[in-house]
Amino acid sequence: MDKQSLPSHSKDPGNPTVPTNTVGIKELQHDRSSFSADHSPNEIGLDTFPPNEAPTMPISRPLLVPVSTSSEVAQSFGLKSSHVSIWKKGTWILFTMGIFLLPYIVLKACFHIQVSAGAWQTSVTYGMLMALDFMAVISFSALNRRKVNNRVKKRDPHWVGLSTGILAVGYREDPILLEGCLKSLKAVRYQRNQRVMLVVDGNEAQDEYMAQIFMKVFGDQGAAILRPDFLTMDRQANDKDRHDLVRQIASHYGPVCVMQPHRGKRSAMYTGFAALLQQGIESVVVTDSDTYLDPHVCRELAFALAESPIVGAATGDVRIYNTGTWVSFLSSLRYWFAFNLERGAQSCHSVVNCVSGPLGIYRMSIVAEVMDSWVRQSFLGVLCTYGDDRHLTNLVLREGFKVKFSHYAICYTDTPIRFIAWVTQQTRWSKSFFREIPIQLGCIHMHSPWMTYALLYQLVYPMMMIYNLVNCIYFGTGSQISWWLVSIVFVGMMKTVYAVRITGEKKFFFTTIYGFLYMLGYVPAKIFAALTLYDNSWGTSARLIRNFTQLQNYIAPVTWGSILFFGIFHNPSRYTQHAPQAEDQSPPIFSNAFVIYSLCAFALAYLAVFFWFFVRTDILARDFKRDFTYEELYESTESYVNVNGNNRKGARFEV
């Protein structure tokens, strides 16, 4: 059969190419201040070319297969494409509300318990439980860090483990972020990394700039672009077109960019998995198109898998580079605790419950077993879109394999810079968490009891905080609210001390402020996620065209804020009264009014100290800024890796 080049843009078989010399991204809009929506490819240093002149891979036959719609694919699986019937939505909401109210109803019926704030011991007990959990997490995470450090110290300097392939996926990514991501992939240093692959979730004219950026970065390494008009997930493993596609990818010697019809992140990852399996690569390193990887990330993740044959996946330390707003800055602090403490403690027991999307590694032998069920995951009869990382991790755990965390594997990624966007992200992640509970319950008997404890804590703790907060505001006194706030500040200071001790970074003195972001944003996101678990939409769109004007994104934070506002300002008289006391109980030493005034004075002094510290330490100029570009993170004169690639200096990628 005659070979021919794949058409660059062949949505219409009768007109395989689109006669355009530029990439039309001027109409696209996004909310990043560091990159203007009016920039053209030429303005950011891209060489434009007609699609029919773009470098493509030779194929054995034209891949001009009609594209199946999302609804057609869903029907082929016996599922729906996107919508859930109204009666199912109503039933789910009532069921979820019943779950929330069930503990109170049972306790009231059995023990005739009344709703009251109780004495100040309630808030203190809540704080003690938080402190005990934090001490346990610190202990296990410290043990895991020590274990990883000892393994790295004993490692041969020339150690080489499993073969790896890097798979990055993206959809209409910010050009600056995409170029930085690809540069970091090009800089990866691992002898057995056998593939760099970018799968673009879209093959329309608006997506063409991503292929141009790919060629700009990898053009000197024999890179190629492939544009199939079908999705690998739609075809059986023995399908001729699918076989030709993955064979062409696997046989090419250089980096490959695949531009396929838009269907979602899972579809793009599935194409990459199929190609890496065809090539015979032993493990896959997955990342996102807005993420900058440490050059040694493949080596460190492969080393984590080498700990034992039963370790099936691993993740690393995910950090934030766009810390230009209070939301993103505080999120960057939260990321450190989420990975270095929570996942570190889980790794001590080999039960990390989520290999983060921006940075993770999986054994391909396990991926081959679960990838079909993973890409077809459904909930309430609807195909799932988000939560691909958590679901794939749980499938690995369900197969009986262990999941680890290594703080030596580092990457920097993007996070929402606006409050509503951040709440939307947390809502999506919370939905994924709730949806994965049945899978975790089905395999907790195969793993450490810590997996059970972590699951229960993530379920119970937010509800405990909601109960204490609402109970104190509506039924409590000023002293009870004060004790509740003091307990939160105390635990926050404990976290601050530990983080500063480990990293030496003074920015962690702002950790306690994250508590306000948690209460105002994360708590309502958790509740709203549970009530609307039937909704599989991301709540966001492509980075260049994201729009957060949807009403549903504001429902949870506005409703929750109204509840708190009404409780605080509707019952001010209660805050200066004593709590109900028994006849034989002595009056408190300090009046509630005195406690309230003292709390206000403490809050003012607290803010003053923070303001002084903020200016004094120059964090405003160093960490609290709009963006850290790839060049600042890696190509600066103070590189975090020296010439021989072994010793690390104290810079932004410091371990």
C-alpha positions as CSV (number, residue, x, y, z in Angstrom):
1,M,0.0,0.0,0.0
2,D,1.3,3.4,-0.9
3,K,2.5,5.6,1.9
4,Q,1.4,9.1,2.2
5,S,1.5,11.9,4.8
6,L,-1.4,12.3,7.1
7,P,-3.4,15.4,6.4
8,S,-2.8,18.1,9.0
9,H,-6.4,18.9,9.5
10,S,-8.8,16.4,8.0
11,K,-12.1,17.0,9.7
12,D,-13.7,17.0,6.2
13,P,-12.5,14.0,4.1
14,G,-13.3,15.9,1.0
15,N,-11.1,18.8,1.9
16,P,-8.2,17.3,3.9
17,T,-6.4,20.5,4.5
18,V,-7.4,23.9,5.7
19,P,-5.8,26.7,3.7
20,T,-4.7,29.0,6.5
21,N,-1.2,30.3,7.3
22,T,-1.8,31.3,10.9
23,V,-3.3,29.9,14.0
24,G,-6.4,31.7,15.0
25,I,-6.0,32.1,18.8
26,K,-6.7,35.8,18.9
27,E,-10.3,35.3,19.7
28,L,-9.6,33.0,22.6
29,Q,-9.8,34.5,26.0
30,H,-8.2,33.6,29.3
31,D,-7.6,35.1,32.7
32,R,-3.8,35.0,32.9
33,S,-2.2,38.5,33.3
34,S,1.2,37.2,32.1
35,F,-0.1,36.3,28.6
36,S,-2.3,38.5,26.6
37,A,-5.2,37.0,24.7
38,D,-4.2,39.1,21.7
39,H,-0.8,37.4,21.3
40,S,-0.4,35.6,18.0
41,P,2.0,32.6,17.5
42,N,4.5,34.9,15.9
43,E,4.5,37.2,18.9
44,I,5.6,34.4,21.2
45,G,8.3,33.1,18.9
46,L,6.4,30.5,16.9
47,D,7.1,29.7,13.2
48,T,3.7,29.5,11.5
49,F,3.3,27.1,8.6
50,P,0.3,25.8,6.6
51,P,-1.0,22.6,8.0
52,N,-0.2,20.7,4.8
53,E,3.5,21.6,5.3
54,A,3.7,20.7,9.0
55,P,6.0,17.8,9.8
56,T,3.9,14.6,10.1
57,M,4.6,10.9,10.5
58,P,4.2,8.6,7.5
59,I,1.4,6.2,7.8
60,S,0.4,3.1,5.9
61,R,-3.1,4.3,5.1
62,P,-5.1,7.5,5.5
63,L,-6.7,7.7,8.9
64,L,-9.9,9.3,7.7
65,V,-12.4,7.5,9.9
66,P,-15.7,9.2,10.9
67,V,-15.5,10.6,14.5
68,S,-18.0,9.1,16.9
69,T,-19.8,11.6,19.1
70,S,-19.7,11.4,22.8
71,S,-23.3,10.2,23.0
72,E,-22.6,7.5,20.5
73,V,-19.7,6.2,22.5
74,A,-21.7,6.3,25.7
75,Q,-24.5,4.4,24.1
76,S,-22.1,1.8,22.9
77,F,-21.2,1.3,26.6
78,G,-24.8,1.2,27.6
79,L,-24.4,4.6,29.3
80,K,-25.6,8.2,28.9
81,S,-23.3,10.9,27.6
82,S,-23.8,13.8,30.1
83,H,-27.3,14.3,31.6
84,V,-29.0,12.7,34.6
85,S,-32.7,12.6,34.8
86,I,-34.4,15.1,37.2
87,W,-35.8,12.3,39.4
88,K,-32.4,10.8,39.9
89,K,-31.0,14.3,40.8
90,G,-33.8,14.8,43.4
91,T,-33.4,11.3,44.8
92,W,-29.6,11.8,45.2
93,I,-30.0,15.2,46.9
94,L,-32.5,13.8,49.4
95,F,-30.4,10.7,50.0
96,T,-27.3,12.9,50.7
97,M,-29.2,15.2,53.0
98,G,-30.4,12.1,54.9
99,I,-26.8,10.9,55.3
100,F,-25.8,14.3,56.8
101,L,-28.8,14.3,59.2
102,L,-28.8,10.6,60.1
103,P,-26.2,10.8,63.0
104,Y,-28.1,13.6,64.7
105,I,-31.5,11.9,64.3
106,V,-30.1,8.6,65.7
107,L,-28.5,10.3,68.7
108,K,-31.5,12.4,69.4
109,A,-33.9,9.4,69.2
110,C,-31.7,7.2,71.4
111,F,-30.3,9.6,74.0
112,H,-32.7,12.5,73.8
113,I,-29.8,14.9,73.0
114,Q,-30.7,18.5,72.4
115,V,-28.9,20.8,70.0
116,S,-26.7,23.0,72.1
117,A,-23.2,24.3,72.0
118,G,-22.3,22.7,75.3
119,A,-19.5,24.0,77.4
120,W,-16.2,25.3,76.2
121,Q,-14.8,21.7,76.4
122,T,-16.6,21.0,73.1
123,S,-14.3,23.3,71.2
124,V,-11.2,22.2,73.1
125,T,-12.0,18.6,72.4
126,Y,-12.3,19.4,68.7
127,G,-8.9,21.1,68.8
128,M,-7.3,18.1,70.7
129,L,-8.6,15.7,68.0
130,M,-7.1,17.9,65.3
131,A,-3.8,18.0,67.2
132,L,-3.7,14.2,67.8
133,D,-4.3,13.6,64.1
134,F,-1.6,16.1,63.1
135,M,0.9,14.4,65.5
136,A,0.2,11.0,63.9
137,V,0.5,12.4,60.4
138,I,3.8,14.1,61.3
139,S,5.2,10.9,62.8
140,F,4.4,8.7,59.8
141,S,5.5,11.2,57.3
142,A,8.8,11.7,59.1
143,L,9.4,8.0,59.1
144,N,8.7,7.9,55.3
145,R,11.0,10.8,54.7
146,R,13.7,9.1,56.6
147,K,13.2,5.9,54.8
148,V,13.4,7.5,51.4
149,N,16.4,9.6,52.4
150,N,18.3,6.4,53.5
151,R,17.4,4.6,50.2
152,V,18.7,7.5,48.2
153,K,21.9,7.8,50.1
154,K,22.6,4.1,49.6
155,R,21.8,4.3,45.9
156,D,24.5,3.8,43.3
157,P,25.2,7.1,41.6
158,H,24.8,5.3,38.2
159,W,21.6,3.5,39.2
160,V,19.2,2.8,36.3
161,G,15.8,1.1,36.9
162,L,12.7,0.6,34.9
163,S,12.3,2.0,31.4
164,T,10.0,5.0,31.3
165,G,7.9,7.0,28.9
166,I,6.7,10.5,29.6
167,L,3.0,11.2,28.7
168,A,1.8,14.8,28.8
169,V,-1.8,15.7,27.8
170,G,-3.5,19.1,27.3
171,Y,-6.3,21.0,25.8
172,R,-5.9,24.5,24.5
173,E,-3.2,25.3,27.0
174,D,-1.7,28.7,27.6
175,P,1.2,28.9,25.1
176,I,3.7,30.1,27.6
177,L,2.9,27.3,30.1
178,L,2.9,24.7,27.3
179,E,6.3,25.8,26.1
180,G,7.7,25.7,29.6
181,C,6.3,22.2,30.1
182,L,7.8,20.9,26.9
183,K,11.2,22.5,27.7
184,S,11.1,20.6,31.1
185,L,10.3,17.3,29.3
186,K,13.2,17.9,27.0
187,A,15.6,18.5,29.9
188,V,14.7,15.2,31.7
189,R,17.8,13.3,32.5
190,Y,17.2,9.5,32.7
191,Q,19.1,7.0,30.6
192,R,16.1,4.7,30.2
193,N,13.5,7.3,29.3
194,Q,12.5,6.0,25.9
195,R,9.6,8.2,24.9
196,V,8.4,11.8,25.2
197,M,4.8,12.1,24.0
198,L,2.2,14.9,24.0
199,V,-1.4,14.1,23.3
200,V,-3.5,17.1,22.4
201,D,-7.2,16.7,23.2
202,G,-8.3,18.5,20.0
203,N,-7.5,18.6,16.3
204,E,-9.3,21.8,15.2
205,A,-7.7,25.0,13.8
206,Q,-7.7,26.5,17.3
207,D,-5.6,23.6,18.6
208,E,-2.9,23.9,15.9
209,Y,-0.7,26.3,17.9
210,M,0.1,23.5,20.4
211,A,1.6,21.4,17.6
212,Q,3.7,24.4,16.5
213,I,5.0,24.9,20.0
214,F,5.8,21.2,20.2
215,M,7.8,21.5,16.9
216,K,9.6,24.6,18.2
217,V,10.8,22.8,21.3
218,F,11.5,19.3,19.8
219,G,12.1,20.0,16.2
220,D,15.9,19.4,16.6
221,Q,15.2,15.9,18.0
222,G,13.3,14.4,15.0
223,A,9.9,15.2,16.4
224,A,6.7,14.3,14.5
225,I,3.1,15.2,14.6
226,L,0.3,12.7,14.0
227,R,-3.3,13.7,13.4
228,P,-5.7,10.7,13.6
229,D,-9.4,11.3,13.0
230,F,-10.5,8.7,15.4
231,L,-10.1,7.9,19.1
232,T,-8.1,4.9,20.3
233,M,-10.7,4.3,23.1
234,D,-13.4,3.8,20.5
235,R,-11.6,0.9,18.8
236,Q,-11.0,-2.6,19.9
237,A,-7.4,-3.7,20.5
238,N,-7.3,-5.7,17.3
239,D,-8.7,-2.9,15.2
240,K,-6.6,-2.2,12.1
241,D,-6.6,1.6,12.3
242,R,-5.8,1.5,16.0
243,H,-3.0,-0.9,15.4
244,D,-1.5,1.3,12.7
245,L,-1.7,4.4,14.8
246,V,0.1,2.9,17.9
247,R,2.6,1.1,15.7
248,Q,3.6,4.3,14.0
249,I,4.0,6.1,17.3
250,A,6.0,3.2,18.9
251,S,8.3,2.9,15.9
252,H,9.2,6.6,15.7
253,Y,12.6,7.4,17.2
254,G,11.9,10.9,18.4
255,P,9.2,12.8,20.4
256,V,5.7,12.5,19.1
257,C,2.7,14.8,19.3
258,V,-0.7,13.3,18.7
259,M,-3.6,15.6,17.9
260,Q,-6.9,13.7,18.2
261,P,-10.6,14.7,18.3
262,H,-11.7,16.4,21.5
263,R,-13.2,14.0,24.0
264,G,-11.5,14.7,27.4
265,K,-8.4,14.0,29.3
266,R,-9.0,10.2,29.8
267,S,-9.3,9.7,26.1
268,A,-6.0,11.5,25.5
269,M,-4.3,9.5,28.2
270,Y,-5.7,6.2,26.9
271,T,-4.1,6.9,23.5
272,G,-0.8,7.4,25.2
273,F,-1.1,4.3,27.2
274,A,-1.9,2.2,24.2
275,A,1.1,3.5,22.3
276,L,3.5,3.0,25.3
277,L,2.2,-0.6,25.6
278,Q,2.9,-1.2,22.0
279,Q,6.5,0.0,22.5
280,G,7.0,-2.3,25.4
281,I,7.9,0.4,27.9
282,E,7.8,-0.7,31.6
283,S,6.4,2.4,33.3
284,V,4.7,5.6,32.3
285,V,5.3,9.0,33.9
286,V,2.1,11.1,33.5
287,T,1.9,14.9,33.7
288,D,-0.2,17.9,32.5
289,S,0.6,20.5,29.9
290,D,0.9,23.2,32.5
291,T,3.5,21.4,34.6
292,Y,7.3,21.9,34.8
293,L,9.1,18.7,35.7
294,D,12.4,18.3,37.6
295,P,15.0,16.8,35.2
296,H,15.5,13.9,37.6
297,V,11.8,13.2,38.1
298,C,11.8,10.0,36.0
299,R,14.8,8.6,37.9
300,E,13.3,9.3,41.3
301,L,9.9,8.0,40.4
302,A,11.4,4.8,38.9
303,F,13.5,4.5,42.0
304,A,10.3,4.6,44.1
305,L,8.8,1.7,42.1
306,A,12.1,-0.2,42.5
307,E,11.5,-0.5,46.2
308,S,9.4,-3.6,45.7
309,P,7.7,-5.5,42.8
310,I,4.4,-4.9,44.5
311,V,4.7,-1.1,44.3
312,G,2.5,-0.3,41.4
313,A,2.5,3.5,41.3
314,A,4.1,6.5,42.9
315,T,3.8,10.3,43.1
316,G,6.0,13.2,44.1
317,D,6.1,16.6,45.5
318,V,3.8,18.9,43.5
319,R,4.4,22.6,44.0
320,I,2.9,25.8,42.7
321,Y,4.6,28.5,40.6
322,N,1.8,31.1,40.1
323,T,1.6,32.5,43.6
324,G,0.5,35.9,42.6
325,T,-2.8,36.1,44.6
326,W,-3.7,35.3,48.1
327,V,-5.7,32.3,46.9
328,S,-2.9,30.8,44.9
329,F,-0.3,31.7,47.5
330,L,-2.2,30.0,50.3
331,S,-2.9,27.1,48.0
332,S,0.9,26.6,47.5
333,L,1.3,26.3,51.3
334,R,-1.6,23.8,51.4
335,Y,0.0,21.7,48.6
336,W,3.2,21.3,50.6
337,F,1.2,19.8,53.6
338,A,-1.0,17.7,51.3
339,F,2.0,16.0,49.7
340,N,4.8,16.1,52.3
341,L,2.6,15.3,55.3
342,E,-0.6,13.6,54.2
343,R,0.7,11.6,51.3
344,G,4.0,11.1,53.1
345,A,2.1,9.5,56.0
346,Q,0.1,7.4,53.6
347,S,3.3,6.3,51.8
348,C,4.7,5.1,55.1
349,H,1.9,2.5,54.9
350,S,2.1,2.2,51.1
351,V,-1.5,3.4,50.6
352,V,-1.3,6.8,48.9
353,N,-4.9,7.3,47.8
354,C,-4.3,9.7,44.9
355,V,-1.4,9.8,42.5
356,S,-1.7,13.4,41.5
357,G,-2.4,14.2,37.8
358,P,0.6,16.6,37.3
359,L,3.1,14.0,38.5
360,G,2.8,10.3,38.8
361,I,4.2,7.0,37.5
362,Y,2.5,3.6,36.9
363,R,3.7,0.2,36.0
364,M,2.5,-0.5,32.5
365,S,1.7,-4.1,33.3
366,I,-1.0,-2.8,35.7
367,V,-2.2,-0.1,33.4
368,A,-2.8,-2.7,30.7
369,E,-5.1,-4.6,33.1
370,V,-7.2,-1.6,34.2
371,M,-7.1,0.9,31.4
372,D,-10.3,-0.3,29.7
373,S,-12.4,-0.2,32.8
374,W,-10.7,3.1,33.8
375,V,-11.7,4.9,30.6
376,R,-15.3,3.6,30.8
377,Q,-15.9,4.6,34.5
378,S,-19.5,5.7,35.0
379,F,-21.6,7.0,37.9
380,L,-25.4,6.9,37.9
381,G,-25.2,5.7,34.3
382,V,-23.2,8.6,33.1
383,L,-19.6,8.5,31.8
384,C,-17.1,10.1,34.2
385,T,-14.8,12.9,33.0
386,Y,-12.8,14.3,35.9
387,G,-11.1,12.3,38.7
388,D,-9.0,10.2,36.3
389,D,-5.9,10.3,38.7
390,R,-7.8,9.2,41.8
391,H,-9.7,6.5,40.0
392,L,-6.5,5.0,38.4
393,T,-4.8,5.1,41.8
394,N,-7.7,3.2,43.4
395,L,-7.7,0.6,40.6
396,V,-4.0,0.0,41.4
397,L,-4.8,-0.4,45.1
398,R,-7.7,-2.7,44.2
399,E,-5.3,-4.9,42.3
400,G,-3.4,-5.4,45.6
401,F,-0.4,-3.2,44.7
402,K,1.1,-0.5,46.8
403,V,1.4,3.2,46.1
404,K,4.3,5.4,47.3
405,F,5.4,9.0,47.6
406,S,8.9,10.4,47.1
407,H,9.8,13.9,48.0
408,Y,12.8,13.8,45.7
409,A,10.5,13.7,42.6
410,I,9.5,17.4,42.1
411,C,7.3,19.4,39.8
412,Y,5.7,22.8,39.6
413,T,2.2,23.3,38.4
414,D,-0.5,25.8,38.0
415,T,-3.4,26.5,40.4
416,P,-6.5,28.8,40.2
417,I,-5.7,32.4,41.1
418,R,-9.4,33.4,41.7
419,F,-11.6,32.4,44.6
420,I,-14.5,31.1,42.6
421,A,-12.2,29.2,40.3
422,W,-10.5,27.6,43.3
423,V,-13.9,26.7,44.8
424,T,-14.9,25.1,41.5
425,Q,-11.7,23.0,41.5
426,Q,-12.2,21.9,45.1
427,T,-15.8,20.9,44.3
428,R,-14.6,18.8,41.4
429,W,-11.9,17.1,43.5
430,S,-14.4,16.5,46.4
431,K,-16.8,14.9,43.9
432,S,-14.1,12.6,42.8
433,F,-13.3,11.7,46.4
434,F,-16.9,10.8,47.2
435,R,-17.3,8.8,44.0
436,E,-14.3,6.7,44.8
437,I,-15.4,5.7,48.3
438,P,-17.0,2.4,47.3
439,I,-13.9,1.3,45.5
440,Q,-11.7,2.1,48.5
441,L,-14.1,0.3,50.8
442,G,-13.8,-2.7,48.6
443,C,-10.0,-3.0,49.0
444,I,-9.3,-1.6,52.5
445,H,-9.0,-5.1,53.8
446,M,-6.0,-5.6,51.5
447,H,-3.9,-2.8,52.9
448,S,-2.8,-1.1,56.1
449,P,-5.4,0.1,58.6
450,W,-4.1,3.6,58.0
451,M,-6.0,3.6,54.7
452,T,-9.2,3.0,56.6
453,Y,-8.3,5.8,59.1
454,A,-7.4,8.3,56.4
455,L,-10.7,7.6,54.6
456,L,-12.8,8.0,57.7
457,Y,-10.9,11.2,58.7
458,Q,-11.4,12.8,55.3
459,L,-15.1,12.0,55.6
460,V,-15.7,12.9,59.2
461,Y,-13.4,15.9,59.8
462,P,-15.2,18.4,57.5
463,M,-18.5,17.4,59.0
464,M,-17.1,17.9,62.5
465,M,-15.9,21.4,61.6
466,I,-19.2,22.3,60.1
467,Y,-21.1,21.1,63.2
468,N,-18.8,23.0,65.6
469,L,-18.8,26.2,63.6
470,V,-22.6,26.4,62.9
471,N,-23.3,25.2,66.5
472,C,-21.1,27.9,68.0
473,I,-22.4,30.7,65.8
474,Y,-26.1,30.0,66.2
475,F,-26.2,28.4,69.7
476,G,-22.9,29.3,71.4
477,T,-21.5,32.1,73.4
478,G,-18.5,34.3,72.8
479,S,-16.2,32.3,74.9
480,Q,-17.1,29.1,73.1
481,I,-16.4,30.7,69.7
482,S,-13.1,32.0,71.1
483,W,-12.0,28.6,72.3
484,W,-12.9,27.2,68.9
485,L,-10.8,29.8,67.0
486,V,-7.9,29.4,69.5
487,S,-7.8,25.6,68.9
488,I,-7.6,26.1,65.1
489,V,-4.8,28.7,65.4
490,F,-2.9,26.4,67.8
491,V,-3.0,23.5,65.3
492,G,-2.0,26.0,62.5
493,M,1.0,27.1,64.5
494,M,2.0,23.5,65.0
495,K,2.0,23.0,61.2
496,T,4.0,26.2,60.8
497,V,6.7,25.1,63.2
498,Y,7.1,21.7,61.4
499,A,7.1,23.2,57.9
500,V,9.7,25.8,58.8
501,R,11.8,23.2,60.5
502,I,11.8,21.0,57.4
503,T,12.1,23.6,54.6
504,G,13.5,26.7,56.3
505,E,11.0,28.7,54.3
506,K,9.5,31.6,56.3
507,K,6.5,31.8,54.1
508,F,4.9,29.0,56.1
509,F,4.2,31.5,58.9
510,F,1.1,32.3,56.8
511,T,-0.2,28.8,57.2
512,T,-2.9,29.7,59.8
513,I,-4.5,32.2,57.3
514,Y,-5.3,29.2,55.1
515,G,-7.8,28.2,57.7
516,F,-10.1,31.1,56.6
517,L,-9.8,30.0,53.0
518,Y,-10.7,26.5,54.1
519,M,-13.7,27.6,56.0
520,L,-15.1,30.0,53.4
521,G,-14.3,27.9,50.3
522,Y,-13.4,24.3,50.9
523,V,-16.3,23.5,53.4
524,P,-19.1,24.7,51.1
525,A,-17.3,23.0,48.1
526,K,-17.4,19.7,50.0
527,I,-21.1,20.0,50.8
528,F,-22.1,21.1,47.3
529,A,-20.0,18.3,45.8
530,A,-21.9,15.7,47.9
531,L,-25.3,17.1,46.9
532,T,-24.5,17.4,43.2
533,L,-22.4,14.2,42.7
534,Y,-24.5,13.4,39.7
535,D,-23.1,16.3,37.8
536,N,-20.0,15.1,35.8
537,S,-19.1,18.5,34.3
538,W,-15.7,20.0,35.1
539,G,-17.2,23.4,35.9
540,T,-14.3,24.9,33.9
541,S,-13.2,24.8,30.3
542,A,-10.0,25.1,28.4
543,R,-7.5,27.5,30.0
544,L,-7.6,30.0,27.1
545,I,-11.4,30.2,27.1
546,R,-12.4,29.4,30.7
547,N,-15.4,31.3,32.0
548,F,-16.7,31.2,35.5
549,T,-19.9,33.1,35.0
550,Q,-22.0,29.9,35.5
551,L,-24.4,30.4,38.3
552,Q,-23.8,27.0,39.9
553,N,-20.2,28.0,40.7
554,Y,-21.4,30.7,43.0
555,I,-24.2,28.8,44.7
556,A,-22.1,27.0,47.4
557,P,-19.8,29.9,48.6
558,V,-22.6,32.5,48.5
559,T,-25.0,30.2,50.4
560,W,-22.4,29.3,53.0
561,G,-21.3,32.9,53.4
562,S,-24.9,33.9,53.9
563,I,-25.3,31.3,56.6
564,L,-22.2,32.4,58.5
565,F,-23.1,36.1,58.1
566,F,-26.6,35.7,59.3
567,G,-25.5,33.6,62.3
568,I,-22.8,36.1,63.4
569,F,-24.8,39.3,63.0
570,H,-28.2,38.0,64.0
571,N,-27.2,36.8,67.5
572,P,-24.7,39.4,68.7
573,S,-26.3,39.6,72.1
574,R,-25.6,35.9,72.8
575,Y,-21.9,36.4,72.5
576,T,-21.7,38.5,75.6
577,Q,-23.8,36.1,77.8
578,H,-22.6,33.2,79.9
579,A,-23.4,29.7,78.8
580,P,-26.2,27.9,80.8
581,Q,-24.8,26.6,84.1
582,A,-26.0,24.2,86.6
583,E,-27.0,25.5,90.0
584,D,-24.0,23.9,91.7
585,Q,-21.5,25.1,89.1
586,S,-19.3,28.1,89.9
587,P,-19.3,31.1,87.5
588,P,-16.5,31.4,85.0
589,I,-13.3,33.3,85.9
590,F,-13.6,35.6,82.9
591,S,-16.8,37.1,81.5
592,N,-17.7,36.5,77.9
593,A,-17.4,40.2,77.2
594,F,-13.8,40.1,78.5
595,V,-13.0,37.1,76.3
596,I,-14.5,38.8,73.2
597,Y,-12.5,42.0,73.7
598,S,-9.3,40.0,74.4
599,L,-9.9,38.0,71.2
600,C,-10.4,41.2,69.1
601,A,-7.1,42.6,70.6
602,F,-5.3,39.3,69.8
603,A,-6.7,39.3,66.2
604,L,-5.5,42.9,65.6
605,A,-2.0,42.1,67.1
606,Y,-1.9,38.9,65.0
607,L,-2.6,40.8,61.8
608,A,-0.1,43.5,62.7
609,V,2.7,41.0,63.3
610,F,1.8,39.3,60.0
611,F,1.9,42.5,58.1
612,W,5.3,43.4,59.6
613,F,6.6,39.9,58.8
614,F,5.2,40.1,55.3
615,V,7.2,43.2,54.5
616,R,10.2,42.4,56.6
617,T,10.9,39.0,55.0
618,D,10.5,40.4,51.5
619,I,8.1,37.6,50.7
620,L,6.1,40.1,48.7
621,A,8.9,40.3,46.1
622,R,10.1,36.6,46.2
623,D,7.1,34.3,46.7
624,F,4.0,36.4,46.4
625,K,4.3,37.3,42.8
626,R,2.5,36.8,39.5
627,D,4.4,33.9,38.0
628,F,7.5,31.8,38.2
629,T,8.4,31.0,34.6
630,Y,10.3,27.9,33.6
631,E,13.4,29.9,33.1
632,E,13.3,31.2,36.7
633,L,12.7,27.7,38.0
634,Y,15.3,25.9,36.1
635,E,17.4,27.8,33.6
636,S,18.5,30.5,36.0
637,T,22.2,31.0,36.9
638,E,21.5,29.5,40.4
639,S,20.5,26.1,38.9
640,Y,19.3,23.6,41.5
641,V,21.4,20.9,39.8
642,N,25.1,21.2,39.3
643,V,27.2,20.0,36.3
644,N,27.4,16.4,37.3
645,G,23.7,16.2,38.2
646,N,24.2,14.8,41.6
647,N,24.3,17.5,44.2
648,R,21.5,20.0,44.6
649,K,21.8,23.6,45.5
650,G,19.4,25.7,47.6
651,A,17.1,27.0,44.9
652,R,13.4,26.7,43.9
653,F,13.6,22.9,43.2
654,E,15.4,22.3,46.5
655,V,14.4,19.0,48.3
